[in-house]
Amino acid sequence: MDTLSPLAGSTVAVVTTIGNTAPDPALWNELVRPGGNVFMDPVALAAAVATGSGRIVTLCAWADKRLVGLWGLRIKRPQPFLPPQLEALPYDFAFLSTPVIAPGYGNAVMASFLAAIAADPGLPQALWLKDFDIEGPAFAGLARMPQIAVRTLSRPIVTRDFGVKKGGSTRKKLRQDWNRLCATGAAEVINNRDRPSALAGLDIFFALEAASWKGERGTALASNEADIRFARQMVGDMAAKGDASVALLQVDGKPIAAQVLLYCGPTAYTWKIAHDGAWAKFSPGTLLVDKLTETLLAGDIALIDSCALDNTFMGRLWEGRKQTADLVVCATPRPSAGFVVAVRYRQLYEWLRQQRGRWRERQARIKSA
């Protein structure tokens, strides 16, 4: 299923990804040299396909022989009785749905992407863009298409120029926690960007997360064999090219916190974190992220994306914010029936989610009264 859609000297090819149909790694590296969405990395997409994450299609935009855009999408039914949609979080545990686009090509690439989708009878016309960056050029390229924003969100980020809290109660507590931790033994942070170190660190992360409340609820990565296989392949293959690592906070050689990091050009993503509950009074996860922030921004990283919501500990740690939205978009100028169904479903789902949140808040107030 290949569809070619010429636009302003570029061609967008829509390819159903069965195996690893990635472009030349050198082309990808050039595309993300200014930064980009790590969850669109062809190595990560290949890991998702290989471990059964579903039917993924990859859109590549070309200007002559230069790769100027890449977007991984998953064909999925939100419910068995509903029509399929194109989801721009192409696999589970992806946290940003924005395509990677070369500077200056935003409108042209997005228009060409949508035209290619619309021209392919095998692809749904309704797109579910969860956690889509609404501050970048890709969002501007959607302006003329039918769309509904189901909700908007703010996620913590930090750069070399802005976002690190220099003072206040948070900084004071970090110093106190670090000093108390160091009083128990030799504390150090280790973060090696190579495959053996990353896979060894990932096993430590699995163990720490499985021992936490996530393990008790069955939501830890190690609770599902398919998730383990995906994480090991993605992290291992990306670490082999220097784009993944697992940072460890250790005391006398004992790991007490693990942070899985993914890299895309000068951007780092704090993908997954876990800590040893026995050391919780020292806030080991927060200490690890704080130390990593300092060392990463002092090196080749210019921006760190938390992959987290505003109300998490990273929101207290970093002042920078990125605005994202959950969008339903139609690939055609005229709204399709599938788009209308998708909008109604996502609006109902969001309403039910809010009602559940209010109910939980009421129950918490009743228990505390």
Buried (B, 14 or more C-beta within 10 A) or exposed (E): EEBEBEBEEBBBBBBBBEEEBBBEEEBBEBBBEEBBBBBBBBBBBBBBBBBEBEBBBBBBBBBEEEBBBBBBBBBBEBEEEBBBBBBBBBBBBBBBBBBBBBEEBBBBBBBBBBBBBBBBEEBBBBBBBBBBBBEBBBBEBBEEBBBBEBBEBEBBBBBBEEBBBEEEEBBEEBEEBBEEBEEEEEBEBBBBBEBEBBBEBBBBBBBBBBBBEBBEEEEBBBBBEEBBBBBBBBBBBBBBBEBBBBBBBBBEEEBBBBBBBBBBBBBBBBBBBBBBEEBEEBBBBBBBBBBBBEEBBEEEBBBBBBBBEEEBBBBBBBBBBBBBBBBBBBBBEEBBEBBBBBBEBBBEBEEEEEEEEEEEEEEEEEEEE
